[in-house]
Amino acid sequence: MNKKSFCQNGYTLIEFVIYAGILAVLLGVLSTIFTSIVDVQLESTATSSVNQDGRYLLSKLVYDVKNSSTIVTPANPGTSSSTMQVTINSINYTYSASSSGNFQVVNASTGETNILNSYDTSVSGLTFTRIGNGGSSDTVRVAFTVKSSTIERAGVQETKSFQTTLGNQ
C-alpha cells in the first residue's frame, strides 16, 4: 500500500487572521502605554523646570538683597513696581521681566544683561512691593509666576506662583 502522506507547510487563512488580530491588539496596548509614559515624562520635566527655576530665582534674589547696601527702587513703603534696583558694592543692579518673559538682571556699570531663568520657562506677573522704610529695615515683597514652555496638556501649561519677602538686614 502506497499511502501518500501530505505535509502541511505554512498557515491557514484563519490562523493568519487570528495571529494578525492578536498582534494588532498587542501593538495597540503597547502604543497606548508608550504614549502615556512619554506624556508623564514630559509633564515631569515641565514641573521640574518650573520648580527649579522658581527656587533658583528666589534664592538669587534673597542672596543679592541680603548682600545689598540699599534697595533703590521701589523707593517708598507701599509702592509696587515691576522692577527692583539694589546697590551691591557701589554697583546698581536692576531686576525685571523682559517682554519675552525672561527674568533678567542688568549691571548698571557694565550694561551687561543676564537672564536668570532657563530657556524652557518664562516669568510673568513680576512685582516688587516695598515694605520697609529704608536704612536697616530695607524690605521688599516679591511675587512672580513661572510658566513652562515645553508641554501643553489639554491646552494648559505648567505654572507655579512664587512669593517671598526679602530684606538686607
Secondary structure, DSSP 4 states (H G I P E B T S, - for coil): --PPPPPP-S--HHHHHHHHHHHHHHHHHHHHHHHHHHHHHHHHHHHHHHHHHHHHHHHHHHHHHHT-SEEEES-STT-EES-EEEEETTEEEEEEE-TTS-EEEEETTT--EEE-S-TTEEEEEEEEEE-S-SGGG-EEEEEEEEEEEEEEETTEEEEEEEEEEEE--
